[in-house]
Amino acid sequence: MFPIVDARMLATAVKQLKISAPEIARKRKPGQFVVLRIHEEGERIPLTIADADAEAGTITLIFQ
């Protein structure tokens, strides 16, 4: 599991998560996505990586 570093509401139903994932932040390429799951048996939700900071080791996800 990757820890959430920051979570904020951008609009009424739009949320932004910044997640600590150093290896993903270093290796990601444009158009790639990650799969989010609330728990091990939860639904798999693919989300596009909106931004990444390889130096800080974080990725940013935005979803509605």
GUGUTI-275688 format. One record per residue (C-alpha): x, y, z. Coordinates in steps of 0.001 Angstrom, whole numbers, padded with zeros to 6 digits, always signed. Layout:
GUGUTI-275688
XYZ
...
end
This chain:
GUGUTI-275688
+000000+000000+000000
+001119+003511-000748
+000458+006276+001804
-001607+009348+000896
+000527+012448+001477
-002130+015063+000683
-005846+015012-000122
-007924+018021-001141
-011209+018866-002792
-010766+020805-006052
-014504+021240-006692
-017805+019893-005367
-017222+016323-006543
-013585+016459-007682
-010798+015239-005417
-007004+015318-005725
-004749+012811-004000
-000975+013062-003737
+000464+009613-003030
+003954+008572-001994
+005064+006100-004684
+008753+006744-005460
+009280+003976-008028
+006114+004855-009966
+007031+008567-009881
+010469+007810-011368
+009334+005382-014080
+005945+006732-015212
+005415+007894-018772
+002672+010095-020308
-000659+008298-020640
+000049+005663-018018
-002350+004932-015194
-002492+003225-011810
-005185+000998-010328
-006785+002191-007089
-008440-000258-004698
-009964+000660-001342
-009175-002783+000094
-007850-006132-001183
-011255-007365-002347
-012455-003955-003564
-013283-002885-007089
-010281-001976-009264
-010464+001646-010441
-007966+002732-013153
-006866+006369-012788
-004563+008384-015037
-001476+009813-013368
-002114+013572-013534
+001359+014574-012318
+004484+013078-010780
+007432+014459-008845
+010329+012016-009151
+012449+014015-006710
+009758+013983-003984
+008650+010466-004959
+004968+011367-005318
+002248+010956-007923
-000948+013011-008207
-004348+011554-009050
-007489+013592-009795
-010913+011969-009912
-014628+012637-009618
end
